[in-house]
Amino acid sequence: MIVFILILKKKILFFLFNNEEGDTISYYIVKQDKRITNAIQINMTKQQLEQTIEQVIECELAEKYLQLDYIVIRKLFSTFHLFSDKLKQLLEIYDETLEFYPIFLCDNKHMQSVVYWRCISTALDCIVEGKYKNIDDAVFQKNKIEERFLFRVVFEKQEYFIFDTVLMENILRKEALGFYFQEVKQLI
């Protein structure tokens, strides 16, 4: 067992790795929690979402709307992943190659603003070719994943992030809203 201690901005994070010979690492498909019905609504066009510059979008941020830590926006066969500021900081620890672009949501009526970060990551081609009903049934190739903590896959014109157990547990410790984790069933 390996214990990894990371000191970041005066906080100590402990990570336990129990990856001895024969141990397996589990991965989880990241999905937006559809049970939440009162999430903030972000109305952006596909062209706005594709831009790689900071943007200011007006929306309603009243108390009746939950500010999720993970938002998925799908537009015309494109998927856009938005993360809250606290989740962006965590993801950067696990993968420094991720690109983030800020989207500032402003509510002039209630004098509030919040920042979300659109995350861009290169897709990993690690799904075994086959006919699957949905992403939950897909078979992933362990040798292509290597020892990544997170990666993005494209399945049937939709994009998904995949997180390993360590990252998923740290997200759960932060009590993040808006996530649903589906365990990858088959890893060869």
Buried (B, 14 or more C-beta within 10 A) or exposed (E): EEEEEEEEEEEEEEBEBEEEEEEEBEBBBBBBBEEEEEBBEBEBEEEBBEEEEEBEEEBBBEEEBEBBBBBBBEBEEEBBBBBBEEBBBBBBBBBEEBEBBBBEBBBEEEEBBBEBBBBBBEEBEBBEEEEBEEBEEBBBEEEEBEEBBBBBBEBEEBBBBBBBBBBBBBBEEBEBBBBBBBEBEEBE
